[in-house]
Amino acid sequence: MLGITQPAVSAQMKRLQGMLAGDLFDRSAPGIVLTRKGEAVVSHARRMIALNDQIIGLTQPTPQVQTIRVGLPGDLSGPLLPWTIAKFRKRWPDYNFQVRSGVAGPLIAELREGNVDIVVALSHDEPTDARHYWTDELIWARSDATTVDSNLPVPMLAFSGECMCYRAGVKALQDAGRTSRLVYTASTVLSLAAGVDAGLGVLVMTRSRIRMTQLIRWDDAPLPALPKLYVGVYVRDGVDSAALNDLADELAPMLRPKPDDILLNRREYQAVSHAFDKAATLRSVPRSGEG
């Protein structure tokens, strides 16, 4: 497709590996697997391509309205995104936005295929190809109604059985010789938090996300410690990479963990806190025929 023969490609790759004094591919792994150095080279190469696209974009006519597609883990980051978009649109008014939630693996795959433009995803391994990344602590979330019987499987709630936070909790329990049971799944954090409030079980969340809910961080839980995860902001390569990189650069500081006191009065979190307050109020209203 590129008009280059396989031997020519192999020769170029061999020359590049010689210049870098190291292998770019893991020869012991099946298929084509990059080494850590190879992943770093690919990451830098993508940035070079993005800069090239930005330069070419300077010579192009005014773009038509386009849609930026954003993929997020669960739905809790969603309330923060509009504030970032509002700032972004002052500089880039010719864009619309489509936001959806999903599991990290499929979202990253769609990003590589060009079906999603920006993805926020959790991972156990350092995401060297992400534009921004940081670590966040996983915690057990509970409510005043939460009980865990040491003789029974730990009841858990999650977005799905594929949720990375949930799977990390299951593995921690298995490593500690405990079993678990997924008793409740839902597509929104409001519904999951309500389930924890009702005493259905525990929820594994990142520390930065639990502080946006009414749930309690269970520091002294009779449960095993949980690992830290990486959070990465990934950007699709393409001719509109300047705008995508700009949005990613705005989104990352919004999502990074912050001290607890910073969260108290920020307007970005009001929609989330109001939703939980409203739900709590509705739960406290007696139903017809009660009381």
Beta strands, then each sheet from edge to edge (+ up, - down):
strand 1: 66-73
strand 2: 95-102
strand 3: 118-123
strand 4: 132-142
strand 5: 154-158
strand 6: 180-185
strand 7: 202-206
strand 8: 216-217
strand 9: 228-235
sheet 1: 2+ 1+ 3+ 9- 4+ 7- 5- 6-
sheet 2: 2+ 1+ 3+ 9- 4+ 8-
end
